[in-house]
Amino acid sequence: MIGRIAYFADLGSNSTSGVDIRTGKLVFHRNRGAFNPVVSDGQRIYLTGYSSLSALEPLHAARSRRG
């Protein structure tokens, strides 16, 4: 859980998904990822895959940097 989103990994398809805990709607899906679904440092979410590590930022953080 990070915020209002519950993330889970599907080891069979090597994907990671996230659902909004209030609505149950799928709000995140990525076809890379396994093991621990996500890890956060409070600013980014890190998605671990079999041979990759991705750092994802919230849209509002990325937009504010672009100015």
DSSP file (Angstrom, degrees, kcal/mol; ACC not computed):
  #  RESIDUE AA STRUCTURE BP1 BP2  ACC     N-H-->O    O-->H-N    N-H-->O    O-->H-N    TCO  KAPPA ALPHA  PHI   PSI    X-CA   Y-CA   Z-CA
    1    1 A M              0   0    0      0, 0.0     2,-0.4     0, 0.0     5,-0.2   0.000 360.0 360.0 360.0 130.7    0.0    0.0    0.0
    2    2 A I  B >   -A    5   0A   0      3,-2.5     3,-1.9    37,-0.0     2,-0.3  -0.947 360.0 -42.9-135.0 116.8    1.2    3.5   -0.9
    3    3 A G  T 3  S-     0   0    0     -2,-0.4     0, 0.0     1,-0.2     0, 0.0  -0.487 123.5 -24.3  63.5-127.9   -1.4    6.2   -0.2
    4    4 A R  T 3  S+     0   0    0     -2,-0.3    17,-3.0    -3,-0.1     2,-0.5   0.195 119.4  94.7-100.3  14.6   -4.8    4.9   -1.4
    5    5 A I  E <   -AB   2  20A   0     -3,-1.9    -3,-2.5    15,-0.2     2,-0.6  -0.926  58.5-155.6-115.2 128.9   -3.3    2.5   -3.9
    6    6 A A  E     - B   0  19A   0     13,-2.6    13,-2.3    -2,-0.5     2,-0.3  -0.900  17.1-159.6 -99.0 120.5   -2.7   -1.2   -3.2
    7    7 A Y  E     + B   0  18A   0     -2,-0.6     2,-0.3    11,-0.2    11,-0.2  -0.760  12.3 177.3-101.0 145.7    0.0   -2.6   -5.5
    8    8 A F  E     - B   0  17A   0      9,-2.6     9,-2.6    -2,-0.3     2,-0.4  -0.997  20.6-134.4-148.1 148.4    0.4   -6.3   -6.3
    9    9 A A  E     - B   0  16A   0     -2,-0.3     2,-0.7     7,-0.2     7,-0.2  -0.799   4.5-151.6-102.9 143.2    2.7   -8.4   -8.5
   10   10 A D  E  >> - B   0  15A   0      5,-2.9     5,-1.5    -2,-0.4     4,-1.1  -0.925   9.1-170.1-110.5 102.6    1.6  -11.2  -10.7
   11   11 A L  T  45S+     0   0    0     -2,-0.7    -1,-0.1     1,-0.2    22,-0.1   0.769  81.8  61.6 -67.8 -25.0    4.6  -13.5  -10.9
   12   12 A G  T  45S+     0   0    0      1,-0.2    -1,-0.2    -3,-0.1    22,-0.0   0.882 119.2  25.1 -67.7 -38.1    3.1  -15.5  -13.7
   13   13 A S  T  45S-     0   0    0     -3,-0.5    -2,-0.2     2,-0.1    -1,-0.2   0.386 102.3-125.7-106.4   2.5    2.9  -12.6  -16.1
   14   14 A N  T  <5 +     0   0    0     -4,-1.1     2,-0.3     1,-0.2    -3,-0.2   0.885  66.8 131.0  54.7  41.8    5.8  -10.5  -14.6
   15   15 A S  E   < -B   10   0A   0     -5,-1.5    -5,-2.9    17,-0.1     2,-0.4  -0.826  49.0-145.6-123.0 162.3    3.4   -7.5  -14.2
   16   16 A T  E     -BC   9  30A   0     14,-2.4    14,-2.4    16,-0.4     2,-0.3  -0.991  18.4-178.2-127.4 136.6    2.6   -5.1  -11.4
   17   17 A S  E     -BC   8  29A   0     -9,-2.6    -9,-2.6    -2,-0.4     2,-0.4  -0.890  10.8-156.6-130.1 160.2   -0.9   -3.6  -10.9
   18   18 A G  E     -BC   7  28A   0     10,-2.4     9,-2.6    -2,-0.3    10,-1.5  -0.999   5.2-163.4-138.7 138.2   -2.4   -1.1   -8.5
   19   19 A V  E     -BC   6  26A   0    -13,-2.3   -13,-2.6    -2,-0.4     2,-0.4  -0.947  27.8-115.0-121.8 143.7   -6.0   -0.6   -7.4
   20   20 A D  E  >  -B    5   0A   0      5,-2.5     4,-3.1    -2,-0.4   -15,-0.2  -0.634  22.9-146.1 -72.3 124.2   -7.6    2.3   -5.7
   21   21 A I  T  4 S+     0   0    0    -17,-3.0    -1,-0.1    -2,-0.4   -16,-0.1   0.731  94.6  51.9 -70.6 -20.3   -8.7    1.0   -2.3
   22   22 A R  T  4 S+     0   0    0    -18,-0.4    -1,-0.2     1,-0.1   -17,-0.1   0.876 126.7  18.8 -80.6 -38.3  -11.8    3.3   -2.2
   23   23 A T  T  4 S-     0   0    0      2,-0.1    -2,-0.2    -3,-0.1     3,-0.1   0.680  89.5-131.3-106.7 -21.8  -13.2    2.4   -5.6
   24   24 A G     <  +     0   0    0     -4,-3.1     2,-0.2     1,-0.3    -3,-0.1   0.498  58.3 144.3  79.4   3.3  -11.5   -0.9   -6.5
   25   25 A K        -     0   0    0     -5,-0.2    -5,-2.5     1,-0.1     2,-0.5  -0.514  59.1-111.2 -79.4 143.1  -10.6    0.4   -9.9
   26   26 A L  E     +C   19   0A   0     -7,-0.2    -7,-0.3    -2,-0.2     3,-0.1  -0.604  43.4 165.5 -69.0 121.2   -7.4   -0.5  -11.6
   27   27 A V  E     +     0   0A   0     -9,-2.6     2,-0.3    -2,-0.5    -8,-0.2   0.471  60.7  34.1-118.3  -7.7   -5.3    2.7  -11.6
   28   28 A F  E     +C   18   0A   0    -10,-1.5   -10,-2.4     2,-0.0     2,-0.3  -0.987  55.3 162.3-150.1 137.2   -1.9    1.3  -12.5
   29   29 A H  E     +C   17   0A   0     -2,-0.3     2,-0.4   -12,-0.3   -12,-0.2  -0.935   4.2 173.8-154.3 134.8   -0.6   -1.5  -14.6
   30   30 A R  E     -C   16   0A   0    -14,-2.4   -14,-2.4    -2,-0.3    -2,-0.0  -0.995  30.0-141.3-142.1 135.1    2.9   -2.2  -16.0
   31   31 A N  S    S+     0   0    0     -2,-0.4     2,-0.4   -16,-0.2   -14,-0.1   0.307  86.8  71.7 -82.1  10.8    4.1   -5.3  -17.9
   32   32 A R  S    S+     0   0    0    -16,-0.1   -16,-0.4    17,-0.1     2,-0.1  -0.958  72.0  71.0-118.5 144.4    7.4   -5.1  -16.1
   33   33 A G        +     0   0    0     -2,-0.4    16,-0.3   -19,-0.2     2,-0.3  -0.307  33.2 156.9 129.5 148.6    7.8   -6.0  -12.5
   34   34 A A        +     0   0    0     14,-2.8    14,-0.3     2,-0.4     2,-0.1  -0.907  51.9  50.1-173.5-166.3    7.7   -8.8  -10.1
   35   35 A F  S    S+     0   0    0     -2,-0.3   -26,-0.2   -26,-0.0     3,-0.1  -0.381 118.8  16.8  57.6-123.9    9.1   -9.7   -6.7
   36   36 A N  S    S-     0   0    0      1,-0.2    12,-0.7    -2,-0.1    -2,-0.4  -0.671  82.0-139.5 -74.4 127.2    8.1   -6.7   -4.4
   37   37 A P  S    S-     0   0    0      0, 0.0    11,-0.4     0, 0.0     2,-0.3   0.951  71.7 -18.3 -55.8 -55.1    5.4   -4.9   -6.3
   38   38 A V        -     0   0    0      9,-0.2     2,-0.3   -31,-0.1     9,-0.2  -0.989  52.3-160.4-150.3 156.0    6.7   -1.4   -5.4
   39   39 A V  E     -D   46   0B   0      7,-1.8     7,-3.7    -2,-0.3     2,-0.4  -0.982  16.2-158.1-133.0 144.2    8.9    0.4   -3.0
   40   40 A S  E     -D   45   0B   0     -2,-0.3     5,-0.2     5,-0.2    -2,-0.0  -0.954  25.1-166.4-128.6 146.4    8.7    4.1   -2.2
   41   41 A D        -     0   0    0      3,-1.4     4,-0.1    -2,-0.4    -1,-0.1   0.194  66.1 -96.0-104.8  12.3   11.1    6.7   -0.8
   42   42 A G  S    S+     0   0    0      2,-0.5     3,-0.1     1,-0.0    -2,-0.0   0.245 120.8  51.6  91.6 -12.1    8.3    9.2   -0.3
   43   43 A Q  S    S+     0   0    0      1,-0.4     2,-0.3    13,-0.0    18,-0.1   0.629 113.8  22.7-122.0 -33.0    9.0   10.9   -3.6
   44   44 A R        -     0   0    0     13,-0.1    -3,-1.4     2,-0.0    -2,-0.5  -0.890  66.3-128.9-132.8 161.6    9.1    8.2   -6.2
   45   45 A I  E     -DE  40  56B   0     11,-2.8    11,-3.4    -2,-0.3     2,-0.5  -0.957  21.8-151.1-110.3 133.3    7.8    4.6   -6.6
   46   46 A Y  E     -DE  39  55B   0     -7,-3.7    -7,-1.8    -2,-0.5     2,-0.5  -0.914   4.7-159.3-108.7 129.3   10.4    2.0   -7.6
   47   47 A L  E     - E   0  54B   0      7,-2.7     7,-2.4    -2,-0.5     2,-0.5  -0.935   8.5-151.8-110.8 119.9    9.3   -1.0   -9.6
   48   48 A T  E     + E   0  53B   0    -12,-0.7   -14,-2.8    -2,-0.5     5,-0.2  -0.801  18.0 176.2 -98.7 130.3   11.5   -4.0   -9.5
   49   49 A G        -     0   0    0      3,-2.9   -13,-0.1    -2,-0.5   -15,-0.1  -0.532  47.9 -89.8-116.2-174.7   11.6   -6.5  -12.4
   50   50 A Y  S    S+     0   0    0      1,-0.2     3,-0.0    -2,-0.2   -18,-0.0   0.881 123.4   3.6 -65.4 -38.2   13.6   -9.6  -13.2
   51   51 A S  S    S+     0   0    0      0, 0.0     2,-0.3     0, 0.0    -1,-0.2   0.088 125.4  60.9-136.6  24.1   16.3   -7.5  -14.9
   52   52 A S        -     0   0    0      2,-0.0    -3,-2.9     0, 0.0     2,-0.4  -0.974  51.7-155.0-149.3 161.5   15.3   -3.9  -14.4
   53   53 A L  E     -E   48   0B   0     -2,-0.3     2,-0.4    -5,-0.2    -5,-0.2  -0.972  18.6-167.5-137.3 122.9   14.5   -1.2  -11.9
   54   54 A S  E     -E   47   0B   0     -7,-2.4    -7,-2.7    -2,-0.4     2,-0.5  -0.919  10.7-152.5-115.2 138.5   12.2    1.6  -12.8
   55   55 A A  E     -E   46   0B   0     -2,-0.4     2,-0.4    -9,-0.2    -9,-0.2  -0.951  17.3-168.7-108.0 122.2   11.7    4.9  -10.9
   56   56 A L  E     -E   45   0B   0    -11,-3.4   -11,-2.8    -2,-0.5   -13,-0.0  -0.912   4.0-157.7-115.0 138.0    8.3    6.4  -11.4
   57   57 A E        -     0   0    0     -2,-0.4   -13,-0.1   -13,-0.2     2,-0.1  -0.823  28.6-101.6-110.3 151.8    7.2    9.9  -10.3
   58   58 A P    >>  -     0   0    0      0, 0.0     4,-1.8     0, 0.0     3,-0.6  -0.404  35.1-117.3 -63.2 148.8    3.7   11.3   -9.7
   59   59 A L  H 3> S+     0   0    0      1,-0.2     4,-2.6     2,-0.2     5,-0.2   0.883 113.1  57.0 -57.1 -40.8    2.4   13.4  -12.6
   60   60 A H  H 3> S+     0   0    0      1,-0.2     4,-1.8     2,-0.2    -1,-0.2   0.845 106.7  49.5 -63.7 -32.0    2.2   16.5  -10.4
   61   61 A A  H <> S+     0   0    0     -3,-0.6     4,-1.4     2,-0.2    -1,-0.2   0.911 112.1  47.1 -70.9 -42.8    5.9   16.3   -9.5
   62   62 A A  H  X S+     0   0    0     -4,-1.8     4,-1.3     1,-0.2    -2,-0.2   0.892 112.7  49.9 -66.2 -40.0    7.0   15.8  -13.2
   63   63 A R  H  X S+     0   0    0     -4,-2.6     4,-1.0     1,-0.2    -1,-0.2   0.892 107.5  53.2 -67.0 -39.5    4.8   18.7  -14.3
   64   64 A S  H  < S+     0   0    0     -4,-1.8    -1,-0.2     1,-0.2    -2,-0.2   0.820 106.7  53.0 -68.6 -29.0    6.1   21.1  -11.7
   65   65 A R  H  < S+     0   0    0     -4,-1.4    -1,-0.2     1,-0.2    -2,-0.2   0.838 104.5  55.4 -71.5 -32.3    9.7   20.5  -12.7
   66   66 A R  H  <        0   0    0     -4,-1.3    -1,-0.2    -3,-0.2    -2,-0.2   0.731 360.0 360.0 -73.6 -21.0    8.9   21.3  -16.4
   67   67 A G     <        0   0    0     -4,-1.0    -3,-0.1    -3,-0.1    -2,-0.1   0.454 360.0 360.0  83.2 360.0    7.6   24.6  -15.3
